[in-house]
Amino acid sequence: MQNLIKIEQRDGSNVVSARELHGFLQVKTRFNDWVSNRIKEYDFEEGRDFTKLLVKLNEKGRPETDYLLTLDMAKELAMVEKNERGKQARRYFIECEKTLRYMAEVPALPTLHKTIVQAVQVAGSQAKLAKRIGISGASLSQIQSGQLALFSDDMLRQVECVSRKVVDKGMGYDSEIMEELMRVDDKKTRLNLFKAMRKGGVL
């Protein structure tokens, strides 16, 4: 994913520089007027939606006020510009939020990457691992390269879960279980067992 606008962490929150956003959106209105008007017009609150700080825009100049915006505020500011740049910025922030949310819920990307690499070694090839996971080899390559925003949270969890099982138990980890399930005579019971094991992460 192309890094359109820098997102940084401050005090545990992901924030965006209002000056950088203003520049990306190519707003013709002077920065100070633009940000002040938007804050008043859309009832943004300091401490909730943004914080102020002084920054030096160049070595010789005096410090200027910038605003660190929450991603929600940045998305709204991008949307209300009603131009192509605003659409690009909003889509970008949504993708970044998705990636950040996923990274908070599952192992860090380097760990996920390492797990996939190990699973590929066990599987014998990337194509075999991708087939076991249920995705294309191209999709697996994209996930390895960090393009997480292209995929749903469920898909990424599936990749992580199956890859880890392949590393821990090998490619044949579920074949014996499936054989045992097929020996159950009652079709309804067999189906319920299969669903329960799927839900519990056994298969």
N, C-alpha and C positions, 0 to 999 in steps of 0.2 A: 504494500500500500504506500503510495507516494506521500511524503511528509509535507503537506501543504502549509500547515500552520503549527508552530511549536506548541506542544502541550507539556507543561511541567508540573511537578508535585510541590505543593507548598502546604505545610502543616497537615499532611494527610489528604489533601484535596487536589484534584486535577484542575488546573487553571490555564487560562489563555490570556496573553497580553492584548488589551483592547487596542493598543497602537498597532500591533502586528495585524490584528483582524481588520482594522480600519484600512490599513495599507493593502491587504489582500482583496478586500471588497471594492477597492478603487473608488471609495466614496469621495465625491468632489467637495463636500462640506468640510470645513476646517475641523481637525480632530476634537479640540476642546468643545466646540459647539455641537458637534455630532454626538459625542458621548453624553454630554449634559442633557441634550434634548431627548435622547433615547431613554435615559434614566427617568426623566420626568414623565415622558409619554407612556411608558410601560410599567411604571411604579416599581422599578428595581430598588432594592434596599442594600445599603452598605452593610457589610457583615454577614449578609445572607447570600446575596447574588454577586457581590464583588468586594474587593478591598483596594484601597489606594496605596501607592508607593511612589517615591521619588526615584527617577532614573536619569542618568546622564546620557543623552542621545549622541553626544560627541565629547571629546576630551576638553575642548575649550569652552563649550557652552555650559550654562547653568543647569541644574537639575530640573526636570520637567515631571509633571504628574502622569503616571500611567495607572491603569486599572487592571487588576487581575480578576478575570471573569470566570465564573463557574461554567462548565460545559453547557448547562441548561440555558444560561443567559447568552452565551456565545451562539448557540443554535438559534435562539429567538432573534438575536440581532441580525444574524445571517439571513434568516427567513424574511424578515420585514424589509430587507433591501429590495426584494422582488426583482432580482436580476440573475443572470447565469452564474456569476461569481458567488452570490448568496446561496444558490442551490448547491454548488460544488462544496462550499464550506459546510453547509448543514449536513450533506451526505457524509462528508469527511468526519465530522464530529460524531455522527451516529455510528460509523464504522469504528472509530477510536474507542467510543464508549463500550461497544460490544467486545472489542479485544481486551480492554482493561478489565471489564467484568469477568470475562473468561479467565484471564490471567490470575484474578483474585480467587477464583473458585477451584482451579486445577493446578497441578505442578507448573512451575515457571517454565517458560519456553525452552531454555537450555536443557531442562530435565526431560521435557516431552520429546525434544529432538533426540536426546541420548537414548530414550526408551525406544523410539522408532528405529534408530540405527541398530540397536541391539536386536530388535525384533526382526529386522530385515536379515540380519546375519543368521538368526535361528531359522527363519522361513526359507532362506536360500536365495531369495530375490525380492526386490521391491514389488514386483508384479504379484507374486504369491501372497505377500502380506496384504497388499491392497485388496486382493480377491477375498481373503479371509475376513477382512474388515467390512467389505461390501462397497468399496469405492474404487475409482479408477486410479491407475498409477500416477496420472497427472495431478489428480487432487491430492494424493498423498505427498507428492513433491512440493506442492504449494503450501501444505500445512507444515512440512519440514522447514521450508524457507521463511516461515513466520507470517504467511498471509492468512491469519486466522479469521479476519473479518469477512472472508469470502464464504465462510461455512457457519452453519447453525451451531448453537451450543451443544445440542444433542449429538450432532455429528462429531464434534471435537472430543466430547466425552467418550464416544464409542471408539474413536481412534486410540485414545489414551488407554482405555480399559482393555481392548483387544490386544493392543501391542504389549501391554504389561503382562497379560495372561500368556501370550506367546513366549515372552522372555522367561517367565516363571515356569511354564509347563510344557512348552514346545508346541508345534503345530497340531499335534494329535491330542491336545488336552481335552477336547470334548467328544472325541469319537467313541471312547469306551462308555461314557455316560449315555450317549445317544443309543448305543447298542443295548444298554440295559433298559432304557425307556421303551424301545421297540418290542421288548419282551413282555411288556405289560399288555395283557389281553384286552382289557376294557378300554375302548377308544377314548371315552370321555375322561376316564382317570388318567390316561396317558397324556391327553391334551392339557389337563389341569396341572399335572406334574411338570410338563414342559414349560407352561406359562410361569409357574412358580419359580422354576430354576432360572428362567430368563430374567425374571424380576429380581431375583436374589443375586444375580451376577454369576451364577454357576456356569451357564452356557453363554 
